[in-house]
């Protein structure tokens, strides 16, 4: 075997995956839901659009696709109008926030509101803490699945004194083994979140004052599937490995690292502190109605966390013969067969501090609904570092670690050859204003503007990350950058008739770099990235249906990606390329709600889009490559959502179907994954006003689907050599039955 080739290839994959799994992973631009969610039919409310129905896991809301590559951080999540985490790395939002009865309401923040209130592009889940109540209330939810998942969620609230002081206490406990057995631990997701606080209501409904504390303790793991790739983007299971029911974690759940700060070797364990996040949050929020009619709203937060991340990411699979010298680490037995190259990553107990505050005034003045505000966000991360190593494992359910050529006696190599490090703080200070102006009975105009100053202060190292790297041998370079950003929106609705009209919208956001941009040895380019979005469409409301249809243009420039390329003419040769490029999307979305008879609703959404690369050229291996107008990776050109429901007396029957057309897996568009469906269904029964029951089936059509990219195939223009090859990727959850009971007194 070409062991040197595999070491070079794995090393290249290692660097590429390191860039991808750090916060440098690009976000994807499309137009999915850009109409439906920014111009909600018959409502100023963004709605939740089934955003909590996640086909990949139970741990958080699904991404709402806007035509950009999805961020590894997922959809933005707010609580009390502030982000639950300042930045998703190293603390992922689902490790400090979950949908819960301790939240009095949860909805989807529209794109224009996120642009004008946060200065960001996309959608966000916005939620509000269940504050104290003047009467006693108790509510809860208990859920489980036939795989052994158990989730308990309860909140109680009531009065403390007669002069307006009240309390609220809640607990969320999640124990999820997922749909497979990892062998080393019972649960894939074990999360505990506790909230407690007091509310003071002022006389004459003048406002309220809240102080709440939240403690979160969570670890969440991420599994992968092994499958065989075939013609037409089809994938199939291999003997002994069921997609969604088999584990691709190394069997003992342990990986060895060299700490990039101290230089000490240690073992990281999936089921221990090496993959756990603990956080403390104090929120002070409320409002007060001033005598001049203005409503003063405020929300402030102190968030302290210690975040540990532990990941094992598949890079490649190759065939080893008996003469290649691979042995099983636990037994010393010689091994031949499929070998998986794995990237191990651990960031141990990284302290982060966030201090945030939003202060605003709003008032209805004649036909204007005005709001002005200030948003302050301070963030400090203490010596973030990500330790890296590589290892080999068998390709099977619950794989075993292998010792092979070039590894140490434990089966690891390449310690810290792509380690990350940075240290410092960020500060964002923003001022914003919005006006929802009812110009006339037919014409409505909504506008918003945000101005933001962002400061970065810290240090990083440009010392090369050679094998065995530690910060003890590194030279530090100071970070001192400042940026100014403008964001805003303009939305117009005009009723041509009482029920029919036209709409137009425009939004714009800007961003530069973050501290995380400085995590590698390569000095980042923090060129300003601009994202304009423009749309034009119609709406039509009748007794039996409501419809909105809109064409949209969306662009984001100055993407940066670092590719570790494999020469298609000589697969033993690799080369790193830094590429700047743009993404552009033209799309058309139609969103319709049909109510043909009492009790029945049918929601239908279709998006046709063409997200393509622009200004995408580079040189490698003595050749010039031009990928202008190639379709963006992992994005479907056709997206559909079909959501029927029927309610009769105490019963509700519902389903949700989502269609994704083929998604390209390499930048030449030679490799792709076939179209797929995701589906959910359920029955809800409301026994009385206090007690209800539910049953949900995930993937009731028993679909399977692979997605993602194919590592090392960036320059491949012929897919046929990959037919029959074993690949890895994420997948849709297998058929799962979930039951729930909820109460509210």
N, C-alpha and C positions, 0 to 999 in steps of 0.2 A: 504493500500500500504506500501511497504518497503521504507519509506522515508529516513531512515538512509542509506539504500543500495544505493539509488540514489545520496545522498550527497557524499558518499564514491566514488562511480563510477564516478560521475561528477568531484570530486576533482582529481581523478586519470587521467581522460581525460584532465583535466585542465593542469596538470603538463606536460603530454605527448605532448599536442598541443603547450604548451609554448615552449618546447624544439624544436618542429618541425617547428614552425613559426619563431622562432629566426634563426639567421644565422647558427645554429647548425644542420639544416636539412642536411642530407647526400645528396651527389651527386651520380647519378647512372652511372655505367660503362657498356656500350654495344659497338657494332661496327657499328651501323647504319651510313652510309655515310663515314666511315673511309677510304674507297677506293675512292668513288666517289668524295669526297671533298678534299682529300689529293693528289689524282692523277687524276686531272681533265682531261677528254678526250680531246685530241688535243689542250690543252691549259695549260699555266702556271698560269692561272687565276683561283682562287677558284670558281668564279661564285656565284650567290646568291641562287641557288637551290630552288627558290620560298620561301626563308626563311621569307619573309615579309607576306606570306599568313598564318595568325594565325587563327585557328579554334575556339579559345577561346575568343579572343577580338581583337579590332582594335588598342590597345594602344602600341604594340611593336612586334618585330619579334618572330617567333615561336622558341622553343628549337630544336636544332639539336641533335637527340638522338645518344649518343655514347655508350650506354649500362650501364651507371651509373644512379642511381636515379637522377632525374632532380633537379637542385638547385632552391630554391625559388627565387633566383636572376635572373634566366633565363640565356639566352645566353650572353656572354661578348660582350659589345659594346664599340668600340673605335671611337674617332674622332680626326683626325690629329695625328694618331699613339699613342694616349694616352687614357686610360680608361675614359669614361665620368663621372664615379664616382669611387673613389678608392675602395669602398666596398659597396655592394648593400643594406646594412642595417645600418642606417635607411633610406637612400636615394635610392629608386629604380631607375634604369637607365631610365625607361620610363617616369620619372617625370622631366627629364632634357634633353631628347633626343627623337626625332621622325624622321622617314623618311620624308624628306622635300626637296623642290626645292632649299633651301638655302644650300644644300649639293651638291657639283658638281659631286660626284660619291659615290656610296655605293656598297660594295661587301662583300663576305665572306672570311675571313682570314683562310687559311688552317691550319690543326692541327700542322704540323711541324713548320710553321712560328710562331704560337702562343707559342709553346714550346721554340723555340730558341730566340724569341724577347720579350716575356713576362714571360716565365718560368711557364706557366699554361697549363693545360690539357683541350682539347676540341676545339671548333671552336669559332670564334668571328666575329661579324659584324664590318667591318672597313669602315669608312666614312671620307670624307675630306670637309672642309668648302668651300663654293663657294666664292672664293676671287674676288678682283676687276678685271675688264676687260678693255682692251684698247679701246673697242668700246661699245656703249650703248647696253645693253641687258635687256629684261624684260621677266620673265617666271613665270608661276603660275599654280595652280591646284585647282579646286573646286570640292568637293565630297559630296555626301549625300546619304541617304538611305530612304526607305519607312517607317522606324521607327522614322524619324526625325533627324537623324545624319547629321551634317553640319560641314565641314572642309574646311577652306580657307588657302591657302598657296601661298605666292608671294615673289619674289626676284627681285630687280633691281640692276644693276651694270653698271659702266661706268668710263670714264676718269675724273680726276680732273684738272690736268695740262698736259702740253705737254712733261714734262721731266720724265714721267713714274709713276706719282702718280694716283691711281684709287680708287674707292670706291665700296662697296657692302652692301646692306641693305635688310633684309628679315624679314618676319613675318609669323608665323604658329599659327593658331587659330583652336582649336578643341572643338566642343560642341556635345557630344555624349550621348543621353539618353539611349543607349543600346537597348535591345529588351523587356524591362519590365518597369513597373512603380513602383518606390520605395515609392511614396506617399509623402515623406518629401522633395524631391528635384527633379528638372527637369532633371539633368544630372548625369550620372554615371561617366563620364570622362570629365572634363573641363580643358584644357591645353592651355597655351599661351607661345610661345617661340619667342623671338626677337633677331636678330643678326645684328650687324653693325660693319664695319671695313674698313681699308684702306690697300692698297697693293702698294708697290713701286717695279717697275721692273727695274733692272739694265741694263745698256747698253751691247750690244753684247751678249745678252742672258746669262749673267753671273749668273743670279739667281733672287730671289725676296725676299721681306721682307713684312710680314703681321702682323697687330695688329687687333684683333677682340674681341668684347665684346658680350656676350650672357646673356640674362635674361630669366629665366623660372619660371612660376607660374603654379602649377598643383595640382589637386586632382583626384584620381582614386579610385573607390570602387570595391569590388569583391563580386559577388553574388554566392549563392549556390542553388542547386536544391534538392527537397525532392522527393524520389521515393521509390517504393516497390521492395524489392529484392526477386528473385525467383530461381527455379532450373536452372542449366546450365548457371549461371551467368547473367540471363536475368533481366532487370529492366523494370518497368512499371510505368506510371503516376498514381497519386492518384486523386480522385475527388476534384476539386477546386484548383488544383495546376498543371500548365502546365510547363514542363521543358523548361527553356529558356524564357518563357513569363510571369513567376510569380516571385515575389520578396520574398526572405527569410530574408530581413532586418526587424528589429523591426520597427513598423509603424511610430513612431515619430522620428526615427533616432538619439535617444539620449541614452547615457549610463553613468552610474555614477562610478566615480573612487575616490581613495584616492591617492594623489600625494606621491610617494615613497621618494621624496626629502624633500618637505615642510610639508607633513602631512595633507594638506588641502583637503577637499572633493570638487569635482566639477563635472559638467556635460560635457561630451564630445559629440560633434555633428558632424555627418557625413558631413553635408553641410557647415561647418564652418572652422575656423582656425585649429581645432583639427585634420584635415586630409589633410592639405595643405603643399606643398613643394615649397619653394622659393629659388632660387639660382642665383648667379652672377658668371660669368666665364670670365676670360681674357686670351686669347691665343696669344702668340707671336711665329710665326713659319715662316719657309722659307728655302732657300738653297742658297749656293754660290759655284760656280765652281772655284776651285783653279787653279793656273797656272800649277801645276804639274799633272793635270788631275783628281785629286780627287774631288768628289762632297761632300761638307759639308752640311748636313741637320740638322735642329734643330727645336724643337717644345717644348714650355714651357707653363705651365698653372697654374693659380691661380683660385681655385674654392672655393667659400664660399656659404654655404647653411644653412638654417634652416628647418629641416625636422620634420613634424608631421605625425605620423602613427595612424590610428584608424581602428581597425578590430573587427568584430564579427564573431566568428568561431563556427559552430555547433559541439557539442560533442556527444550528444545522443538524442534519442527520446523514451519516455515511455508513458504508458497509466495511466491517473489519474481518479479516481472515484470522485463522489460528496462528499464523506466523507473525502477526502484527504486534503481539505482546501485550494484549489487554487482559487484565484479571479483575475479578470482582473484589472490591475492597474489603468486604466483610468476611470473605471465606478464602481468598487467594486462589480461587478456581479460575482456570483459563477461560477466556470468553471469546466467542466469535459470533458475529451477527450485526445487527443495526446498533450504531453508537450515536447518542445524542450529545452535541456540544452545548454546554449550559454556561450562561453568564450569571454569576452570583453577585448581588449588590446588597450592602448594608450601610445604613446611616444610623449610628447608635446614639440614642437619647440626645437629640439635638434640641437645645433650649431656644424657644422663640417667644417674643413678647409683642403684643399688638395693643395699641391704644387708639381708639377711634371715637369720633363724635360727629353727629349730624344735628344741625340747628337750623330750623326753618320757620318762616312766617307765611301763612296763607290766608287769603280773604276773597270773598265774592264781592266784586265791585261792578254793579250793573251787569253787563253781559260778559265780564271777564272773571275767570277763576285764576287768581294770581298766586304764585308761590316763589319765594326767594329763599336761598339757603347757603350754608357753609358746610363743607365736609372736610374733616381732618382725619388722616390715617397715618399713624406712625408704626413702623415695623422694625424689629431688631432680631437678627438671627446670630447666634453665638457659635462661631467656628463650625459652620456646616461642612461636613465632609462625607463623602460616599466612598466606602472601601469596596474594592472590586477583586474578583478572582474568577478563574475559569475552571471547569471540571467536565468530565465525561460521565455519562450514565447510560444504562441499558434502555432500550426502547420497548416499554411494556407498561402495564398497569403497576403502579407503585415501583418505579425503577430503582435499580441498585447502582450505587456509585462505582466507577471503574478506576483502576490505576492503569496508566498507559504510558507510552513513550513521551518523555518530556515532563511528566507530572512528578510531584514529590511523593513521599511515602503515603500521604493521605489521599492522593488523587487530584491535587490542585496545582495550578500553574498560573502564570501571568498576574501575580499579585500586584494590584494597584497600577497596572499598565495603562489604565484610563481612569484613575481616581479623580474625584472632584473635590474642590475646596473653595470656599469664600467666607467672608466674615464682614459684618457691618450692619447698616441700617438704611431704611428708605423712609421718606416722608412725602406724602401727597397732601397738598392743600388746595381745595377747589371751592369756587363760588359758582352758583348756578341760579337760573331763574326760568320759570315756565309760565305760559299763559294759555289757557283754554278759552278762546274767544268765540262766543256765539254771535257772529256778525249779523245774521238775520235768521228768520225762521228756516231758511233753506241752506244757509251757508255757515259752516263751522271751521274755525282755524285753530290749530294747536301748534305752539312753537316752544322750543326750549334751547337754552344755551348754557354750556359749562366751560369754565376756564380753569385750568389745572396747572399747578407748579409741582414738579416732582424732583426731589433731591436724592442722590445716592452718595453714601459715604461708607468706605470700608477698605478691604484689602483682598487681594487674590494673588496667585502665583503663576508666572509664565514659565516656571521650571518644567522641563519635559517630563511627562509621566512614563518613565521607563519602568520596567519590571522591578518591584521592590521599593518603589517610590514612597517616601514619607516627607512630611512637612519639615522635619528636622534638617533636611538637606536643601530646602527650598528657599528661594529669595522672594520676599513679598513685594508687591506693587500696590500702591495706593489707588483706590477708586474715589473719584470726586467728580461726579457728573450732575448736571442739572438740565431739565427739559421743561418745555412749556407746551401744553396741549390745548386744543380747542375741540369741543364736541357739541353736537346739537341736533335738532330735528325740526322739521316743518311738515305738518300734516293738514290736508284740506279735504273736507267733505262737502259736496254740493248736491242737494236734492233737486233733480230736474222735475220730478213729480213727487207726490207724497211718499211713494214707496220705492222710487227708482232714482239713482243718482250716480255721480262720478266721484272718484277719490284720487288723490295724489299724495305722495309722501316722499320726503328726502331726509336722510340722516347721514351724519359724518362723524367719524372718530379718528383719533391719532394715538400712537404709542411709540415709545422708543425701547430702551432696554430696562432690565431689572437687575438686581444684585445677582440673581441666578444666571444671568447671561455671562457672568465672569467666572463660571465654575470650572472651566477647562484651562489648559495652558495657552490656548490660542486667544489672543486679545479679540474681543467681539466687536463687530460693527454694530453700532447702535444708531444707525440711520433711521430717521423718522419714517414710520409706516402709516400710510393714510388709507382709510376705508370709507369711500362714499357708497351709499345705497340710494337708488331712486326707483320709484314705482308709480304706475298709472293704471287705474282700473275702474270697475263699476260695482255697484251693489244693488240688490233687488230684494225686497221683502214683500211677501204675500201671506195670506192666512195659512197656506200649506207648506211654504218653503221660504228659506232665507238663503241668499247667495251673494258671494263676493268673489270677483275674479280680477286678477291683476298681473300685469307684466312687470318684471323687476330686473334691474341692472345692479350688480354688486362687484366691487373690485377691492383687492388688498395688495399693496405693493411692498417690495423690499423684504420678502421672505428670505431667510437664511437657512440653508441645510448643508450639513457636512456629510458627503457620501464617501464610503470606503468601497471603491469600485473593483470589480473583478474583470480582467481583460477577457472579452469573449473569444479572442483568438488564442489565449494562453491562460488557462485557469489557475496556473500557479503564480501569476503576477497580479498584484493588487496595487492600488493607488488611491490616495485621498484627494478629494476635490471639494472645494468650498464654492457653493453656487448661490447666487442671488437671483430671485425671480419674482414674478407677480402671478396672481390668480384672478381670473375674471369669470363671472357667471352671468349668463342671460337666462331668464326663466319665466315661466308662466304658471301661476297657481290659481286653482279654483277650489273654493271651500263652500260646502252647501249643507244645510240642515233641512231635512224633509220631515214633516209631521202630517201624513195623509189621513190619519184617524186618531182618535183619542187613545192615549197611552203609548203610541208607537213613535219612536224617533229614529231617524237614520242620518248619521253624519258621514259625509263623504268628502275627502280631500285628495286632490291630485296635483302633483307638481311635475312639470317637464322642465328640465334645466340642462345647461351645457357648461359645466365648470371646466375651464381649460387653463393651461399654463401659458404665460406670456413672458417675453424677454428671458427665456430659459435656454441659455447656450453656455457651453463650457468645453474645455479641451481635456482629453485623457488618452494615454497610450499613443500619442502622436496623431490622434484623430480629433476632429471637431464634431461636436454633437449639438443638434438643434431640436429641442422638444417643444417648440412653440405650437400651441393649439392641440397638444395632446391632452386627453381627459385626465383630470386630477385623480390621484390614487384614492381608493376606498370610497368613492362617491358615486351614487347611482344617478343616472340621467332621468329615471322615472321613479317617482315615489307615490304610493297611494296609502290612504288610511280609510278603512270602512268600519264604522262603529254603529251597529244597530242595537236598539234596546226597546223593551216592551214592559210596561208597568200595568198591573191589574190588581186592584185592592191592595193587599199587603205584600205582593210579590213584584219583583223586578228581575227580568231576564236580559242579559246583555252579552255582547261579544265585541272584540276589537281585532281587526285584521290589518296588518301592515305589509306592504309589498315593497321590495327593493330590487330594482333591476341590476344587471351585472355590475360588478365593481372591479376596477382594474387593480392588479397586484404588483405591477412594475411600471416605471415611468415611460417605457416604450409602448405600453398598452398591448404587448404581446400576450401577457399572462393576466388572467382575470378569474374571478369567482362567479359562478352561475347565479341567476336571480334566486331570491328566496322570499319566503313568507314568515312573518312572526304572528302568532295568534294567541288570544286570551279569551276566556269566556267565564260567565258566572251567573249565579242565582243569589238574590238577596231576599230575605223574608223578615219583615218588621212585625214581630209578635205583638208589641204594643209600643206606646210612645217611649218606653224605657229600655226595651230589650229587642235586639235584632240578631239575625244569624246570616252567614254568608258562606258560599262555596265558590272557589275560583279554580279554574283549570288553566295552567300555563302550557302553551304549545299542545293544545288538544288535538291538533292534526298531526302531531308527532313528526314535525319537520326537523331537519338538521341543516345546519348551514355554517360555512367557514367564511372568515373575512380577514382583512389585514393585508400585509405585503409579504412578498417572498424575498427573503434576505439574499444578497449576492447576485440578484438577477436584474439589476438596474439597466444594464446595457444589452440584455438578451432580446433579440428580435424574432427568434424562432422558439415557439413554445414546446415543440415536439420532444426535445430532450428531457423535459420535465414530466412527461407523461409516465405514470407508474412510480414516480418518486414520492418518498415520504416527506411530508411537510408538517408544520405545526401552526396553530393559530387559535384565535378565540372562537366561541361557538354559541349557539342558542341553547338555552336551558332545555333539558329533555322534558317529556311529559311529566307534569307535577300537579297533584291535587292538593289544594289548600283550603282549610276550613277556618272560620272565624266566628266569634261571638262578641257582641259589643253591648255596653249598657251606658245609660245616661240618666242620672237621677237629679 
